[in-house]
Amino acid sequence: MTLARFWGLCQRTWPGFDNLRPNAQAALLSLTFNRGSSMVGGNRREMRNIRDMTASKDYAGIWRNTPDGPGLIRRREAEAKLMLTQ
C-alpha cells in the first residue's frame, strides 16, 4: 500500500517519471518517500530543480544540488550511482 501510494505521488510530482530508467525511478521514489513532494519554500529549491530536469532525463543533473545533512549525502550518492546505471 505504501509503495503504491508513493509511486503515484512520484508520477504526479516528477514529469516524465514513467519514462525514466527503472533505477532512476527507484531513486526518485526513495527521495519522495524521505523528503515528500512539496515544491513550496526556499528549502525546496533542489526539489524544483530535480522536477525541471526529470522530463528531459538529465540523470546527472538531477543530483547536482542534493540537500545536505547527516547520512543524507551517503544515501543520495548511492541513489545517484543507482540512477546512473542501466
PDB file with SEQRES, HELIX, SHEET and CRYST1 records, atoms N, CA, C and O in Angstrom:
SEQRES   1 A   86  MET THR LEU ALA ARG PHE TRP GLY LEU CYS GLN ARG THR          
SEQRES   2 A   86  TRP PRO GLY PHE ASP ASN LEU ARG PRO ASN ALA GLN ALA          
SEQRES   3 A   86  ALA LEU LEU SER LEU THR PHE ASN ARG GLY SER SER MET          
SEQRES   4 A   86  VAL GLY GLY ASN ARG ARG GLU MET ARG ASN ILE ARG ASP          
SEQRES   5 A   86  MET THR ALA SER LYS ASP TYR ALA GLY ILE TRP ARG ASN          
SEQRES   6 A   86  THR PRO ASP GLY PRO GLY LEU ILE ARG ARG ARG GLU ALA          
SEQRES   7 A   86  GLU ALA LYS LEU MET LEU THR GLN                              
HELIX    1 AA1 THR A    2  THR A   13  1                                  12    
HELIX    2 AA2 PHE A   17  ASN A   19  5                                   3    
HELIX    3 AA3 PRO A   22  ARG A   35  1                                  14    
HELIX    4 AA4 GLY A   42  ARG A   44  5                                   3    
HELIX    5 AA5 ARG A   45  THR A   54  1                                  10    
HELIX    6 AA6 TYR A   59  ILE A   62  1                                   4    
HELIX    7 AA7 LEU A   72  LEU A   84  1                                  13    
CRYST1    1.000    1.000    1.000  90.00  90.00  90.00 P 1           1          
ATOM      1  N   MET A   1       0.823  -1.189   0.000  1.00  0.00           N  
ATOM      2  CA  MET A   1       0.000   0.000   0.000  1.00  0.00           C  
ATOM      3  C   MET A   1       0.871   1.259   0.000  1.00  0.00           C  
ATOM      4  O   MET A   1       0.622   2.185  -0.771  1.00  0.00           O  
ATOM      5  N   THR A   2       1.893   1.295   0.863  1.00  0.00           N  
ATOM      6  CA  THR A   2       2.756   2.475   0.931  1.00  0.00           C  
ATOM      7  C   THR A   2       3.506   2.676  -0.380  1.00  0.00           C  
ATOM      8  O   THR A   2       3.591   3.794  -0.888  1.00  0.00           O  
ATOM      9  N   LEU A   3       4.043   1.604  -0.920  1.00  0.00           N  
ATOM     10  CA  LEU A   3       4.776   1.706  -2.180  1.00  0.00           C  
ATOM     11  C   LEU A   3       3.875   2.238  -3.289  1.00  0.00           C  
ATOM     12  O   LEU A   3       4.273   3.135  -4.033  1.00  0.00           O  
ATOM     13  N   ALA A   4       2.681   1.699  -3.405  1.00  0.00           N  
ATOM     14  CA  ALA A   4       1.747   2.153  -4.439  1.00  0.00           C  
ATOM     15  C   ALA A   4       1.394   3.633  -4.245  1.00  0.00           C  
ATOM     16  O   ALA A   4       1.290   4.383  -5.215  1.00  0.00           O  
ATOM     17  N   ARG A   5       1.211   4.040  -3.002  1.00  0.00           N  
ATOM     18  CA  ARG A   5       0.874   5.440  -2.719  1.00  0.00           C  
ATOM     19  C   ARG A   5       2.005   6.376  -3.142  1.00  0.00           C  
ATOM     20  O   ARG A   5       1.759   7.405  -3.770  1.00  0.00           O  
ATOM     21  N   PHE A   6       3.241   6.019  -2.797  1.00  0.00           N  
ATOM     22  CA  PHE A   6       4.367   6.875  -3.150  1.00  0.00           C  
ATOM     23  C   PHE A   6       4.702   6.789  -4.633  1.00  0.00           C  
ATOM     24  O   PHE A   6       5.200   7.760  -5.202  1.00  0.00           O  
ATOM     25  N   TRP A   7       4.444   5.665  -5.264  1.00  0.00           N  
ATOM     26  CA  TRP A   7       4.642   5.546  -6.714  1.00  0.00           C  
ATOM     27  C   TRP A   7       3.719   6.536  -7.432  1.00  0.00           C  
ATOM     28  O   TRP A   7       4.150   7.256  -8.333  1.00  0.00           O  
ATOM     29  N   GLY A   8       2.465   6.564  -7.031  1.00  0.00           N  
ATOM     30  CA  GLY A   8       1.509   7.516  -7.610  1.00  0.00           C  
ATOM     31  C   GLY A   8       1.916   8.953  -7.344  1.00  0.00           C  
ATOM     32  O   GLY A   8       1.759   9.814  -8.209  1.00  0.00           O  
ATOM     33  N   LEU A   9       2.438   9.220  -6.154  1.00  0.00           N  
ATOM     34  CA  LEU A   9       2.914  10.559  -5.825  1.00  0.00           C  
ATOM     35  C   LEU A   9       4.086  10.945  -6.724  1.00  0.00           C  
ATOM     36  O   LEU A   9       4.183  12.092  -7.163  1.00  0.00           O  
ATOM     37  N   CYS A  10       4.966  10.001  -6.995  1.00  0.00           N  
ATOM     38  CA  CYS A  10       6.086  10.256  -7.913  1.00  0.00           C  
ATOM     39  C   CYS A  10       5.579  10.573  -9.319  1.00  0.00           C  
ATOM     40  O   CYS A  10       6.096  11.473  -9.981  1.00  0.00           O  
ATOM     41  N   GLN A  11       4.590   9.848  -9.760  1.00  0.00           N  
ATOM     42  CA  GLN A  11       4.040  10.091 -11.094  1.00  0.00           C  
ATOM     43  C   GLN A  11       3.455  11.501 -11.200  1.00  0.00           C  
ATOM     44  O   GLN A  11       3.519  12.124 -12.260  1.00  0.00           O  
ATOM     45  N   ARG A  12       2.895  11.993 -10.119  1.00  0.00           N  
ATOM     46  CA  ARG A  12       2.323  13.345 -10.122  1.00  0.00           C  
ATOM     47  C   ARG A  12       3.386  14.420  -9.899  1.00  0.00           C  
ATOM     48  O   ARG A  12       3.228  15.550 -10.362  1.00  0.00           O  
ATOM     49  N   THR A  13       4.456  14.082  -9.202  1.00  0.00           N  
ATOM     50  CA  THR A  13       5.462  15.059  -8.805  1.00  0.00           C  
ATOM     51  C   THR A  13       6.526  15.271  -9.872  1.00  0.00           C  
ATOM     52  O   THR A  13       6.930  16.403 -10.138  1.00  0.00           O  
ATOM     53  N   TRP A  14       6.977  14.184 -10.478  1.00  0.00           N  
ATOM     54  CA  TRP A  14       8.114  14.246 -11.394  1.00  0.00           C  
ATOM     55  C   TRP A  14       7.643  14.047 -12.835  1.00  0.00           C  
ATOM     56  O   TRP A  14       7.296  12.927 -13.211  1.00  0.00           O  
ATOM     57  N   PRO A  15       7.623  15.101 -13.646  1.00  0.00           N  
ATOM     58  CA  PRO A  15       7.195  14.973 -15.049  1.00  0.00           C  
ATOM     59  C   PRO A  15       8.054  13.947 -15.789  1.00  0.00           C  
ATOM     60  O   PRO A  15       9.283  13.986 -15.716  1.00  0.00           O  
ATOM     61  N   GLY A  16       7.413  13.051 -16.482  1.00  0.00           N  
ATOM     62  CA  GLY A  16       8.140  12.032 -17.236  1.00  0.00           C  
ATOM     63  C   GLY A  16       8.621  10.871 -16.386  1.00  0.00           C  
ATOM     64  O   GLY A  16       9.413  10.055 -16.856  1.00  0.00           O  
ATOM     65  N   PHE A  17       8.163  10.778 -15.155  1.00  0.00           N  
ATOM     66  CA  PHE A  17       8.608   9.718 -14.241  1.00  0.00           C  
ATOM     67  C   PHE A  17       8.474   8.333 -14.875  1.00  0.00           C  
ATOM     68  O   PHE A  17       9.380   7.509 -14.756  1.00  0.00           O  
ATOM     69  N   ASP A  18       7.371   8.075 -15.537  1.00  0.00           N  
ATOM     70  CA  ASP A  18       7.135   6.755 -16.130  1.00  0.00           C  
ATOM     71  C   ASP A  18       8.096   6.433 -17.265  1.00  0.00           C  
ATOM     72  O   ASP A  18       8.241   5.268 -17.636  1.00  0.00           O  
ATOM     73  N   ASN A  19       8.757   7.446 -17.823  1.00  0.00           N  
ATOM     74  CA  ASN A  19       9.675   7.233 -18.935  1.00  0.00           C  
ATOM     75  C   ASN A  19      11.132   7.147 -18.499  1.00  0.00           C  
ATOM     76  O   ASN A  19      12.017   6.984 -19.340  1.00  0.00           O  
ATOM     77  N   LEU A  20      11.395   7.253 -17.203  1.00  0.00           N  
ATOM     78  CA  LEU A  20      12.762   7.170 -16.692  1.00  0.00           C  
ATOM     79  C   LEU A  20      13.213   5.726 -16.574  1.00  0.00           C  
ATOM     80  O   LEU A  20      12.392   4.810 -16.529  1.00  0.00           O  
ATOM     81  N   ARG A  21      14.530   5.528 -16.523  1.00  0.00           N  
ATOM     82  CA  ARG A  21      15.069   4.192 -16.269  1.00  0.00           C  
ATOM     83  C   ARG A  21      14.544   3.696 -14.917  1.00  0.00           C  
ATOM     84  O   ARG A  21      14.271   4.495 -14.021  1.00  0.00           O  
ATOM     85  N   PRO A  22      14.408   2.397 -14.778  1.00  0.00           N  
ATOM     86  CA  PRO A  22      13.924   1.852 -13.508  1.00  0.00           C  
ATOM     87  C   PRO A  22      14.765   2.286 -12.298  1.00  0.00           C  
ATOM     88  O   PRO A  22      14.212   2.574 -11.237  1.00  0.00           O  
ATOM     89  N   ASN A  23      16.075   2.334 -12.447  1.00  0.00           N  
ATOM     90  CA  ASN A  23      16.907   2.750 -11.317  1.00  0.00           C  
ATOM     91  C   ASN A  23      16.677   4.216 -10.961  1.00  0.00           C  
ATOM     92  O   ASN A  23      16.735   4.582  -9.787  1.00  0.00           O  
ATOM     93  N   ALA A  24      16.420   5.047 -11.948  1.00  0.00           N  
ATOM     94  CA  ALA A  24      16.112   6.450 -11.682  1.00  0.00           C  
ATOM     95  C   ALA A  24      14.772   6.571 -10.974  1.00  0.00           C  
ATOM     96  O   ALA A  24      14.610   7.384 -10.063  1.00  0.00           O  
ATOM     97  N   GLN A  25      13.815   5.758 -11.400  1.00  0.00           N  
ATOM     98  CA  GLN A  25      12.520   5.749 -10.727  1.00  0.00           C  
ATOM     99  C   GLN A  25      12.685   5.342  -9.263  1.00  0.00           C  
ATOM    100  O   GLN A  25      12.071   5.936  -8.376  1.00  0.00           O  
ATOM    101  N   ALA A  26      13.512   4.334  -9.016  1.00  0.00           N  
ATOM    102  CA  ALA A  26      13.731   3.876  -7.642  1.00  0.00           C  
ATOM    103  C   ALA A  26      14.366   4.964  -6.795  1.00  0.00           C  
ATOM    104  O   ALA A  26      13.990   5.149  -5.638  1.00  0.00           O  
ATOM    105  N   ALA A  27      15.329   5.689  -7.365  1.00  0.00           N  
ATOM    106  CA  ALA A  27      15.987   6.754  -6.617  1.00  0.00           C  
ATOM    107  C   ALA A  27      15.011   7.887  -6.303  1.00  0.00           C  
ATOM    108  O   ALA A  27      15.017   8.416  -5.192  1.00  0.00           O  
ATOM    109  N   LEU A  28      14.180   8.259  -7.263  1.00  0.00           N  
ATOM    110  CA  LEU A  28      13.188   9.305  -7.025  1.00  0.00           C  
ATOM    111  C   LEU A  28      12.108   8.838  -6.050  1.00  0.00           C  
ATOM    112  O   LEU A  28      11.592   9.634  -5.266  1.00  0.00           O  
ATOM    113  N   LEU A  29      11.774   7.574  -6.097  1.00  0.00           N  
ATOM    114  CA  LEU A  29      10.824   7.018  -5.138  1.00  0.00           C  
ATOM    115  C   LEU A  29      11.375   7.152  -3.719  1.00  0.00           C  
ATOM    116  O   LEU A  29      10.659   7.548  -2.799  1.00  0.00           O  
ATOM    117  N   SER A  30      12.646   6.821  -3.554  1.00  0.00           N  
ATOM    118  CA  SER A  30      13.283   6.950  -2.245  1.00  0.00           C  
ATOM    119  C   SER A  30      13.334   8.409  -1.795  1.00  0.00           C  
ATOM    120  O   SER A  30      13.045   8.723  -0.640  1.00  0.00           O  
ATOM    121  N   LEU A  31      13.699   9.284  -2.707  1.00  0.00           N  
ATOM    122  CA  LEU A  31      13.756  10.710  -2.383  1.00  0.00           C  
ATOM    123  C   LEU A  31      12.384  11.220  -1.952  1.00  0.00           C  
ATOM    124  O   LEU A  31      12.270  11.952  -0.969  1.00  0.00           O  
ATOM    125  N   THR A  32      11.359  10.839  -2.677  1.00  0.00           N  
ATOM    126  CA  THR A  32       9.998  11.281  -2.372  1.00  0.00           C  
ATOM    127  C   THR A  32       9.526  10.705  -1.037  1.00  0.00           C  
ATOM    128  O   THR A  32       8.872  11.398  -0.259  1.00  0.00           O  
ATOM    129  N   PHE A  33       9.848   9.470  -0.778  1.00  0.00           N  
ATOM    130  CA  PHE A  33       9.483   8.851   0.490  1.00  0.00           C  
ATOM    131  C   PHE A  33      10.138   9.586   1.660  1.00  0.00           C  
ATOM    132  O   PHE A  33       9.509   9.819   2.692  1.00  0.00           O  
ATOM    133  N   ASN A  34      11.421   9.949   1.482  1.00  0.00           N  
ATOM    134  CA  ASN A  34      12.174  10.579   2.563  1.00  0.00           C  
ATOM    135  C   ASN A  34      11.914  12.072   2.716  1.00  0.00           C  
ATOM    136  O   ASN A  34      11.964  12.595   3.829  1.00  0.00           O  
ATOM    137  N   ARG A  35      11.639  12.761   1.618  1.00  0.00           N  
ATOM    138  CA  ARG A  35      11.504  14.220   1.681  1.00  0.00           C  
ATOM    139  C   ARG A  35      10.117  14.719   1.348  1.00  0.00           C  
ATOM    140  O   ARG A  35       9.817  15.893   1.565  1.00  0.00           O  
ATOM    141  N   GLY A  36       9.270  13.860   0.829  1.00  0.00           N  
ATOM    142  CA  GLY A  36       7.951  14.306   0.419  1.00  0.00           C  
ATOM    143  C   GLY A  36       8.000  14.899  -0.981  1.00  0.00           C  
ATOM    144  O   GLY A  36       9.011  14.787  -1.675  1.00  0.00           O  
ATOM    145  N   SER A  37       6.911  15.527  -1.393  1.00  0.00           N  
ATOM    146  CA  SER A  37       6.824  16.031  -2.770  1.00  0.00           C  
ATOM    147  C   SER A  37       6.588  17.535  -2.846  1.00  0.00           C  
ATOM    148  O   SER A  37       6.403  18.078  -3.935  1.00  0.00           O  
ATOM    149  N   SER A  38       6.592  18.199  -1.725  1.00  0.00           N  
ATOM    150  CA  SER A  38       6.332  19.641  -1.728  1.00  0.00           C  
ATOM    151  C   SER A  38       7.400  20.394  -2.521  1.00  0.00           C  
ATOM    152  O   SER A  38       8.587  20.071  -2.456  1.00  0.00           O  
ATOM    153  N   MET A  39       6.957  21.392  -3.260  1.00  0.00           N  
ATOM    154  CA  MET A  39       7.860  22.253  -4.017  1.00  0.00           C  
ATOM    155  C   MET A  39       7.844  23.680  -3.466  1.00  0.00           C  
ATOM    156  O   MET A  39       8.408  24.587  -4.078  1.00  0.00           O  
ATOM    157  N   VAL A  40       7.209  23.878  -2.329  1.00  0.00           N  
ATOM    158  CA  VAL A  40       6.986  25.205  -1.767  1.00  0.00           C  
ATOM    159  C   VAL A  40       8.076  25.534  -0.759  1.00  0.00           C  
ATOM    160  O   VAL A  40       8.392  24.727   0.115  1.00  0.00           O  
ATOM    161  N   GLY A  41       8.648  26.728  -0.889  1.00  0.00           N  
ATOM    162  CA  GLY A  41       9.604  27.222   0.099  1.00  0.00           C  
ATOM    163  C   GLY A  41      11.034  27.227  -0.405  1.00  0.00           C  
ATOM    164  O   GLY A  41      11.388  26.533  -1.357  1.00  0.00           O  
ATOM    165  N   GLY A  42      11.836  28.028   0.261  1.00  0.00           N  
ATOM    166  CA  GLY A  42      13.234  28.168  -0.127  1.00  0.00           C  
ATOM    167  C   GLY A  42      14.054  26.902   0.067  1.00  0.00           C  
ATOM    168  O   GLY A  42      15.011  26.666  -0.670  1.00  0.00           O  
ATOM    169  N   ASN A  43      13.692  26.085   1.051  1.00  0.00           N  
ATOM    170  CA  ASN A  43      14.450  24.857   1.280  1.00  0.00           C  
ATOM    171  C   ASN A  43      14.043  23.739   0.328  1.00  0.00           C  
ATOM    172  O   ASN A  43      14.501  22.607   0.475  1.00  0.00           O  
ATOM    173  N   ARG A  44      13.198  24.039  -0.634  1.00  0.00           N  
ATOM    174  CA  ARG A  44      12.757  23.045  -1.620  1.00  0.00           C  
ATOM    175  C   ARG A  44      13.269  23.367  -3.024  1.00  0.00           C  
ATOM    176  O   ARG A  44      12.825  22.780  -4.010  1.00  0.00           O  
ATOM    177  N   ARG A  45      14.204  24.303  -3.095  1.00  0.00           N  
ATOM    178  CA  ARG A  45      14.756  24.708  -4.399  1.00  0.00           C  
ATOM    179  C   ARG A  45      15.310  23.508  -5.167  1.00  0.00           C  
ATOM    180  O   ARG A  45      15.074  23.374  -6.368  1.00  0.00           O  
ATOM    181  N   GLU A  46      16.046  22.639  -4.475  1.00  0.00           N  
ATOM    182  CA  GLU A  46      16.629  21.488  -5.165  1.00  0.00           C  
ATOM    183  C   GLU A  46      15.544  20.548  -5.673  1.00  0.00           C  
ATOM    184  O   GLU A  46      15.726  19.894  -6.700  1.00  0.00           O  
ATOM    185  N   MET A  47      14.419  20.474  -4.969  1.00  0.00           N  
ATOM    186  CA  MET A  47      13.319  19.629  -5.440  1.00  0.00           C  
ATOM    187  C   MET A  47      12.738  20.197  -6.738  1.00  0.00           C  
ATOM    188  O   MET A  47      12.397  19.448  -7.653  1.00  0.00           O  
ATOM    189  N   ARG A  48      12.630  21.507  -6.807  1.00  0.00           N  
ATOM    190  CA  ARG A  48      12.141  22.135  -8.047  1.00  0.00           C  
ATOM    191  C   ARG A  48      13.138  21.916  -9.183  1.00  0.00           C  
ATOM    192  O   ARG A  48      12.735  21.696 -10.325  1.00  0.00           O  
ATOM    193  N   ASN A  49      14.440  21.976  -8.878  1.00  0.00           N  
ATOM    194  CA  ASN A  49      15.457  21.712  -9.905  1.00  0.00           C  
ATOM    195  C   ASN A  49      15.341  20.285 -10.421  1.00  0.00           C  
ATOM    196  O   ASN A  49      15.404  20.044 -11.626  1.00  0.00           O  
ATOM    197  N   ILE A  50      15.173  19.348  -9.504  1.00  0.00           N  
ATOM    198  CA  ILE A  50      15.012  17.944  -9.905  1.00  0.00           C  
ATOM    199  C   ILE A  50      13.778  17.795 -10.782  1.00  0.00           C  
ATOM    200  O   ILE A  50      13.823  17.131 -11.818  1.00  0.00           O  
ATOM    201  N   ARG A  51      12.687  18.405 -10.372  1.00  0.00           N  
ATOM    202  CA  ARG A  51      11.442  18.339 -11.154  1.00  0.00           C  
ATOM    203  C   ARG A  51      11.678  18.844 -12.576  1.00  0.00           C  
ATOM    204  O   ARG A  51      11.216  18.239 -13.544  1.00  0.00           O  
ATOM    205  N   ASP A  52      12.396  19.954 -12.691  1.00  0.00           N  
ATOM    206  CA  ASP A  52      12.620  20.552 -14.011  1.00  0.00           C  
ATOM    207  C   ASP A  52      13.516  19.691 -14.895  1.00  0.00           C  
ATOM    208  O   ASP A  52      13.413  19.754 -16.120  1.00  0.00           O  
ATOM    209  N   MET A  53      14.393  18.887 -14.295  1.00  0.00           N  
ATOM    210  CA  MET A  53      15.318  18.058 -15.078  1.00  0.00           C  
ATOM    211  C   MET A  53      14.777  16.664 -15.372  1.00  0.00           C  
ATOM    212  O   MET A  53      15.305  15.963 -16.235  1.00  0.00           O  
ATOM    213  N   THR A  54      13.743  16.262 -14.670  1.00  0.00           N  
ATOM    214  CA  THR A  54      13.223  14.903 -14.830  1.00  0.00           C  
ATOM    215  C   THR A  54      12.671  14.660 -16.235  1.00  0.00           C  
ATOM    216  O   THR A  54      12.953  13.629 -16.844  1.00  0.00           O  
ATOM    217  N   ALA A  55      11.901  15.591 -16.738  1.00  0.00           N  
ATOM    218  CA  ALA A  55      11.270  15.391 -18.053  1.00  0.00           C  
ATOM    219  C   ALA A  55      12.301  15.235 -19.163  1.00  0.00           C  
ATOM    220  O   ALA A  55      12.061  14.521 -20.136  1.00  0.00           O  
ATOM    221  N   SER A  56      13.450  15.900 -19.025  1.00  0.00           N  
ATOM    222  CA  SER A  56      14.481  15.813 -20.068  1.00  0.00           C  
ATOM    223  C   SER A  56      15.457  14.658 -19.824  1.00  0.00           C  
ATOM    224  O   SER A  56      16.423  14.485 -20.568  1.00  0.00           O  
ATOM    225  N   LYS A  57      15.197  13.876 -18.781  1.00  0.00           N  
ATOM    226  CA  LYS A  57      16.041  12.726 -18.438  1.00  0.00           C  
ATOM    227  C   LYS A  57      17.490  13.138 -18.196  1.00  0.00           C  
ATOM    228  O   LYS A  57      18.416  12.423 -18.579  1.00  0.00           O  
ATOM    229  N   ASP A  58      17.681  14.285 -17.562  1.00  0.00           N  
ATOM    230  CA  ASP A  58      19.025  14.754 -17.206  1.00  0.00           C  
ATOM    231  C   ASP A  58      19.439  14.055 -15.916  1.00  0.00           C  
ATOM    232  O   ASP A  58      19.419  14.647 -14.837  1.00  0.00           O  
ATOM    233  N   TYR A  59      19.817  12.783 -16.049  1.00  0.00           N  
ATOM    234  CA  TYR A  59      20.089  11.951 -14.881  1.00  0.00           C  
ATOM    235  C   TYR A  59      21.187  12.520 -14.002  1.00  0.00           C  
ATOM    236  O   TYR A  59      21.036  12.568 -12.781  1.00  0.00           O  
ATOM    237  N   ALA A  60      22.280  12.950 -14.595  1.00  0.00           N  
ATOM    238  CA  ALA A  60      23.379  13.507 -13.799  1.00  0.00           C  
ATOM    239  C   ALA A  60      22.971  14.834 -13.164  1.00  0.00           C  
ATOM    240  O   ALA A  60      23.310  15.100 -12.011  1.00  0.00           O  
ATOM    241  N   GLY A  61      22.258  15.652 -13.898  1.00  0.00           N  
ATOM    242  CA  GLY A  61      21.855  16.960 -13.394  1.00  0.00           C  
ATOM    243  C   GLY A  61      20.894  16.883 -12.227  1.00  0.00           C  
ATOM    244  O   GLY A  61      20.877  17.770 -11.373  1.00  0.00           O  
ATOM    245  N   ILE A  62      20.109  15.848 -12.182  1.00  0.00           N  
ATOM    246  CA  ILE A  62      19.140  15.692 -11.103  1.00  0.00           C  
ATOM    247  C   ILE A  62      19.836  15.706  -9.744  1.00  0.00           C  
ATOM    248  O   ILE A  62      19.268  16.175  -8.758  1.00  0.00           O  
ATOM    249  N   TRP A  63      21.054  15.198  -9.692  1.00  0.00           N  
ATOM    250  CA  TRP A  63      21.723  15.015  -8.398  1.00  0.00           C  
ATOM    251  C   TRP A  63      22.802  16.039  -8.104  1.00  0.00           C  
ATOM    252  O   TRP A  63      23.560  15.861  -7.150  1.00  0.00           O  
ATOM    253  N   ARG A  64      22.902  17.102  -8.886  1.00  0.00           N  
ATOM    254  CA  ARG A  64      23.948  18.110  -8.657  1.00  0.00           C  
ATOM    255  C   ARG A  64      23.800  18.849  -7.336  1.00  0.00           C  
ATOM    256  O   ARG A  64      24.802  19.099  -6.666  1.00  0.00           O  
ATOM    257  N   ASN A  65      22.592  19.203  -6.943  1.00  0.00           N  
ATOM    258  CA  ASN A  65      22.378  20.043  -5.767  1.00  0.00           C  
ATOM    259  C   ASN A  65      21.485  19.374  -4.734  1.00  0.00           C  
ATOM    260  O   ASN A  65      20.484  19.947  -4.304  1.00  0.00           O  
ATOM    261  N   THR A  66      21.849  18.164  -4.338  1.00  0.00           N  
ATOM    262  CA  THR A  66      21.046  17.489  -3.327  1.00  0.00           C  
ATOM    263  C   THR A  66      21.249  18.142  -1.961  1.00  0.00           C  
ATOM    264  O   THR A  66      22.307  18.717  -1.704  1.00  0.00           O  
ATOM    265  N   PRO A  67      20.259  18.061  -1.093  1.00  0.00           N  
ATOM    266  CA  PRO A  67      20.370  18.686   0.220  1.00  0.00           C  
ATOM    267  C   PRO A  67      21.430  18.013   1.094  1.00  0.00           C  
ATOM    268  O   PRO A  67      21.767  16.847   0.888  1.00  0.00           O  
ATOM    269  N   ASP A  68      21.935  18.737   2.042  1.00  0.00           N  
ATOM    270  CA  ASP A  68      22.991  18.278   2.937  1.00  0.00           C  
ATOM    271  C   ASP A  68      22.391  17.798   4.255  1.00  0.00           C  
ATOM    272  O   ASP A  68      21.285  18.206   4.610  1.00  0.00           O  
ATOM    273  N   GLY A  69      23.079  16.968   4.962  1.00  0.00           N  
ATOM    274  CA  GLY A  69      22.624  16.531   6.272  1.00  0.00           C  
ATOM    275  C   GLY A  69      23.298  15.232   6.663  1.00  0.00           C  
ATOM    276  O   GLY A  69      23.828  14.527   5.805  1.00  0.00           O  
ATOM    277  N   PRO A  70      23.286  14.904   7.955  1.00  0.00           N  
ATOM    278  CA  PRO A  70      23.937  13.682   8.431  1.00  0.00           C  
ATOM    279  C   PRO A  70      23.368  12.440   7.753  1.00  0.00           C  
ATOM    280  O   PRO A  70      22.165  12.188   7.809  1.00  0.00           O  
ATOM    281  N   GLY A  71      24.222  11.688   7.128  1.00  0.00           N  
ATOM    282  CA  GLY A  71      23.801  10.449   6.478  1.00  0.00           C  
ATOM    283  C   GLY A  71      23.114  10.641   5.142  1.00  0.00           C  
ATOM    284  O   GLY A  71      23.043   9.713   4.335  1.00  0.00           O  
ATOM    285  N   LEU A  72      22.606  11.843   4.904  1.00  0.00           N  
ATOM    286  CA  LEU A  72      21.848  12.090   3.687  1.00  0.00           C  
ATOM    287  C   LEU A  72      22.746  12.043   2.455  1.00  0.00           C  
ATOM    288  O   LEU A  72      22.355  11.498   1.423  1.00  0.00           O  
ATOM    289  N   ILE A  73      23.922  12.600   2.556  1.00  0.00           N  
ATOM    290  CA  ILE A  73      24.842  12.606   1.417  1.00  0.00           C  
ATOM    291  C   ILE A  73      25.147  11.181   0.976  1.00  0.00           C  
ATOM    292  O   ILE A  73      25.115  10.882  -0.218  1.00  0.00           O  
ATOM    293  N   ARG A  74      25.442  10.300   1.924  1.00  0.00           N  
ATOM    294  CA  ARG A  74      25.735   8.899   1.560  1.00  0.00           C  
ATOM    295  C   ARG A  74      24.549   8.259   0.846  1.00  0.00           C  
ATOM    296  O   ARG A  74      24.721   7.572  -0.161  1.00  0.00           O  
ATOM    297  N   ARG A  75      23.349   8.485   1.367  1.00  0.00           N  
ATOM    298  CA  ARG A  75      22.166   7.896   0.728  1.00  0.00           C  
ATOM    299  C   ARG A  75      21.946   8.476  -0.656  1.00  0.00           C  
ATOM    300  O   ARG A  75      21.679   7.740  -1.606  1.00  0.00           O  
ATOM    301  N   ARG A  76      22.055   9.783  -0.776  1.00  0.00           N  
ATOM    302  CA  ARG A  76      21.829  10.413  -2.081  1.00  0.00           C  
ATOM    303  C   ARG A  76      22.907  10.006  -3.082  1.00  0.00           C  
ATOM    304  O   ARG A  76      22.602   9.815  -4.259  1.00  0.00           O  
ATOM    305  N   GLU A  77      24.167   9.867  -2.644  1.00  0.00           N  
ATOM    306  CA  GLU A  77      25.230   9.410  -3.558  1.00  0.00           C  
ATOM    307  C   GLU A  77      24.950   7.989  -4.027  1.00  0.00           C  
ATOM    308  O   GLU A  77      25.152   7.666  -5.197  1.00  0.00           O  
ATOM    309  N   ALA A  78      24.493   7.151  -3.126  1.00  0.00           N  
ATOM    310  CA  ALA A  78      24.140   5.773  -3.516  1.00  0.00           C  
ATOM    311  C   ALA A  78      22.981   5.797  -4.508  1.00  0.00           C  
ATOM    312  O   ALA A  78      22.976   5.027  -5.468  1.00  0.00           O  
ATOM    313  N   GLU A  79      22.001   6.669  -4.290  1.00  0.00           N  
ATOM    314  CA  GLU A  79      20.883   6.780  -5.226  1.00  0.00           C  
ATOM    315  C   GLU A  79      21.367   7.303  -6.574  1.00  0.00           C  
ATOM    316  O   GLU A  79      20.909   6.848  -7.622  1.00  0.00           O  
ATOM    317  N   ALA A  80      22.295   8.262  -6.544  1.00  0.00           N  
ATOM    318  CA  ALA A  80      22.826   8.798  -7.799  1.00  0.00           C  
ATOM    319  C   ALA A  80      23.541   7.715  -8.593  1.00  0.00           C  
ATOM    320  O   ALA A  80      23.370   7.619  -9.808  1.00  0.00           O  
ATOM    321  N   LYS A  81      24.343   6.898  -7.910  1.00  0.00           N  
ATOM    322  CA  LYS A  81      25.019   5.794  -8.595  1.00  0.00           C  
ATOM    323  C   LYS A  81      24.011   4.826  -9.176  1.00  0.00           C  
ATOM    324  O   LYS A  81      24.178   4.341 -10.295  1.00  0.00           O  
ATOM    325  N   LEU A  82      22.966   4.544  -8.417  1.00  0.00           N  
ATOM    326  CA  LEU A  82      21.908   3.660  -8.914  1.00  0.00           C  
ATOM    327  C   LEU A  82      21.251   4.263 -10.150  1.00  0.00           C  
ATOM    328  O   LEU A  82      21.009   3.565 -11.134  1.00  0.00           O  
ATOM    329  N   MET A  83      20.967   5.552 -10.095  1.00  0.00           N  
ATOM    330  CA  MET A  83      20.292   6.224 -11.204  1.00  0.00           C  
ATOM    331  C   MET A  83      21.138   6.191 -12.479  1.00  0.00           C  
ATOM    332  O   MET A  83      20.603   6.051 -13.578  1.00  0.00           O  
ATOM    333  N   LEU A  84      22.444   6.319 -12.332  1.00  0.00           N  
ATOM    334  CA  LEU A  84      23.324   6.398 -13.493  1.00  0.00           C  
ATOM    335  C   LEU A  84      23.634   5.038 -14.105  1.00  0.00           C  
ATOM    336  O   LEU A  84      24.217   4.970 -15.187  1.00  0.00           O  
ATOM    337  N   THR A  85      23.256   3.959 -13.435  1.00  0.00           N  
ATOM    338  CA  THR A  85      23.474   2.632 -14.001  1.00  0.00           C  
ATOM    339  C   THR A  85      22.262   2.209 -14.813  1.00  0.00           C  
ATOM    340  O   THR A  85      21.154   2.704 -14.607  1.00  0.00           O  
ATOM    341  N   GLN A  86      22.483   1.306 -15.718  1.00  0.00           N  
ATOM    342  CA  GLN A  86      21.382   0.828 -16.551  1.00  0.00           C  
ATOM    343  C   GLN A  86      20.954  -0.531 -16.225  1.00  0.00           C  
ATOM    344  O   GLN A  86      20.033  -1.056 -16.852  1.00  0.00           O  
TER     345      GLN A  86                                                      
END                                                                             
